[in-house]
Amino acid sequence: PPVLGMVIAGLGCVTAAFLATHASLSGWVVERAGRRGIGTAQASSAYLLVYYLGSTIIGAAAAQQWQTSGWAGVETLALALAGLAAGAVFAASRIDANPRATESNDAPLG
């Protein structure tokens, strides 16, 4: 059925986007920690802790949505999470607006 093909394509797109985002964020956390003089191993560890904790909680929530509402519930949860992620990216970009400026300002003048 054509619906199954759309589901598989959609899941493939979401998976690819998720993995690309995870790789980018993992690198950003370490890079930002290094710029701020914070231990990069600790920053990476904290990121992975939140990543796995979040995937556990959201996975359980998605299963609950699936059982009660089917695909519509899972889609609603996914859209809500996408909105939350967009807000977090906006907030993080405002906080870390010019990451290279701190590097060039810290360089000695001589």
C-alpha positions as CSV (number, residue, x, y, z in Angstrom):
1,P,0.0,0.0,0.0
2,P,1.2,3.6,-0.7
3,V,0.6,4.5,2.9
4,L,3.3,2.1,4.1
5,G,5.8,3.6,1.7
6,M,5.1,7.1,3.0
7,V,5.5,5.9,6.6
8,I,8.9,4.3,5.8
9,A,10.0,7.4,3.9
10,G,8.9,9.6,6.7
11,L,10.7,7.5,9.3
12,G,13.8,7.5,7.2
13,C,13.8,11.3,6.9
14,V,13.3,11.7,10.6
15,T,16.0,9.3,11.4
16,A,18.5,11.0,9.1
17,A,17.7,14.4,10.5
18,F,17.9,13.1,14.0
19,L,21.3,11.5,13.5
20,A,22.7,14.6,11.8
21,T,21.4,16.9,14.6
22,H,22.9,14.6,17.3
23,A,26.3,14.6,15.6
24,S,26.2,18.4,15.3
25,L,25.2,19.0,18.8
26,S,27.7,16.5,20.2
27,G,30.5,18.4,18.5
28,W,29.1,21.8,19.5
29,V,28.9,20.9,23.1
30,V,32.6,19.9,23.2
31,E,33.7,22.9,21.1
32,R,31.8,25.4,23.3
33,A,33.1,23.8,26.5
34,G,36.7,24.1,25.2
35,R,36.1,27.8,24.4
36,R,34.9,28.5,27.9
37,G,37.6,26.6,29.6
38,I,35.3,23.9,30.9
39,G,36.3,20.2,30.8
40,T,35.3,18.8,27.4
41,A,35.0,15.3,28.7
42,Q,32.6,16.4,31.4
43,A,30.5,18.4,28.9
44,S,30.3,15.5,26.5
45,S,29.3,13.2,29.4
46,A,26.6,15.6,30.5
47,Y,25.3,15.8,27.0
48,L,25.2,12.0,26.6
49,L,23.4,11.7,30.0
50,V,20.7,14.1,28.9
51,Y,20.5,12.5,25.5
52,Y,19.9,9.0,26.8
53,L,17.6,10.1,29.6
54,G,15.6,12.1,27.1
55,S,15.3,9.3,24.7
56,T,14.1,7.0,27.4
57,I,11.4,9.4,28.6
58,I,10.3,10.4,25.1
59,G,10.4,6.8,24.0
60,A,8.0,5.8,26.8
61,A,5.8,8.8,26.0
62,A,5.7,7.9,22.3
63,A,4.7,4.3,23.2
64,Q,1.9,5.7,25.4
65,Q,0.7,8.0,22.6
66,W,0.8,5.0,20.1
67,Q,-1.3,2.9,22.4
68,T,-3.9,5.6,23.1
69,S,-4.0,7.5,19.8
70,G,-2.1,5.6,17.2
71,W,0.0,7.5,14.6
72,A,-1.9,10.7,15.2
73,G,-0.7,10.8,18.8
74,V,2.9,10.0,17.8
75,E,2.8,12.7,15.2
76,T,1.4,15.2,17.7
77,L,4.2,14.4,20.1
78,A,6.8,14.6,17.3
79,L,5.5,18.1,16.3
80,A,5.5,19.3,19.9
81,L,9.1,18.1,20.3
82,A,10.2,19.7,17.0
83,G,8.7,23.0,18.3
84,L,10.5,22.6,21.6
85,A,13.8,21.8,19.7
86,A,13.4,24.9,17.5
87,G,12.9,27.0,20.6
88,A,16.0,25.5,22.2
89,V,18.1,26.2,19.1
90,F,16.9,29.8,19.0
91,A,17.7,30.3,22.7
92,A,21.1,28.6,22.3
93,S,22.0,30.7,19.3
94,R,21.1,33.9,21.2
95,I,23.3,32.9,24.1
96,D,26.2,31.8,22.0
97,A,25.6,34.5,19.3
98,N,29.2,35.0,18.3
99,P,31.3,32.0,19.3
100,R,34.5,33.2,17.5
101,A,34.5,36.6,19.1
102,T,35.7,35.3,22.5
103,E,38.6,33.4,20.8
104,S,39.9,36.5,19.0
105,N,39.4,38.8,22.0
106,D,41.4,36.5,24.3
107,A,44.5,36.5,22.0
108,P,47.5,38.5,23.3
109,L,48.1,41.8,21.7
110,G,51.9,41.4,21.1
